């Protein structure tokens, strides 16, 4: 049976797409989505992208900027007055002056750039770049639109009972075992189960566990919906094909699950996600590698789910007008500055292996997909250290204050040189289903240092170019053809 709500959404998306395309005839516009899961560096990436275009940073691979064909890039008022503006200026000050990282993305925000450029043939032209920055956790909610509450419960509980999550889920599963889903609805019970469910999701997202597949996303980033009934539900063990009695706890959960979809997921899909032209997905691969094989496998499933949510492929005249597709998607492994350059290609190879199935589907639809290892703002530099008479490739940076390693507490001013280790040359070794070949980077002798968080480098100003690793390659892939 066709969902009438979905049909209405598609009609609205089609009408908006037609309006956008006619607007593009007068003022060519590209909408670029920036997303990623927890701690992947979305805010830093968006800030660095805008800063590089506005200040003309060093970008040898970004051809239009490197050859001087970009005459100017300037900020303009964004088109959507009801969407928060991305606080670019504040973030630049935080990075350059306070030497701190901006707060993580917790909501959708926008920023508009007007780029004046000289194409390879012809006079000056203008491209309007609309950046849409949003949490990747919201992206993982999109599959819920085609899911019943019963299916959501089955899949959520299957994940919770998996060995990798058993310890974090124990409190939730114990409470569910003592709950009759078909008893009369009680707000106190619903709130208690929802609180346990949210705690379980939060613990799964911790650095120690580093799970990635954690819908519903707004449970971790509630914003102004904190405490609302739409965010006060949890999966229930409903058994097989049992009817849900009216007035029962299960009926209450079904209603709130559907409210979550209509009040949270559908508006995001309709107003923001369905309008994107290009997309970058930032991935903290190192966090999953640190946590071990289970976290890596979970990240692979999450990335697969993310690309399933995208409408990818080459746009025809029909799709461009009525059902626009995302023609380019870049998956980027962030924090490449936590490794020596000799491991950058290996980090990229691991990410390529993680999105292998997703890439195959995207290519079949004519989409352009790529992977890269990058650091939007480079926090370390490279050096050599001597250990036991051997010279080792190292990185040097300033750890954030308060971190402690082997009894030594960093004060936020002290630099440290460390050997970050080398990633395996063959990524398949990390995906051995037996788990014998790889136990996680945290099992290594230098593992403690892998969890250090480095401050932004000293000596950069708000108007000076920011040091980076392969940010220019990302910009060339995402924007280069539109500036040719």
Secondary structure by P-SEA (a helix, b strand, c coil): cccaaaaaaaaaaaaaaaaaaaaaaabbbbbbbbbbcccccaaaaaaaaaaaaaacccccccccccccccccccccccccccccccaaaaaaaaaccccccccccccccbbbbbbbbbcccccbbbbbbbbbbbbcccccccccccccaaaaaaaaaaaaacccccccaaaaaaaaaaccccccccaaaaaaaaaaaaaaaaaaacccccccccccccccccccccccccccccccccccccccccccaaaaaaaaaaaaaaaccccccccccccccbbbbbbaaaaaaaacaaaaaaaaaaaaaaaaacccccccccccccbbbbcbbbbbbcccccccccaaaaaaaaaaaaaaaaaaaaaaaccccccccccccccccccccccccccccbbbbbcccccccccccccccbbbbbcccccccccccccccccccccccccccccccccccccccccccccccccccaaaaaaaaccccccc
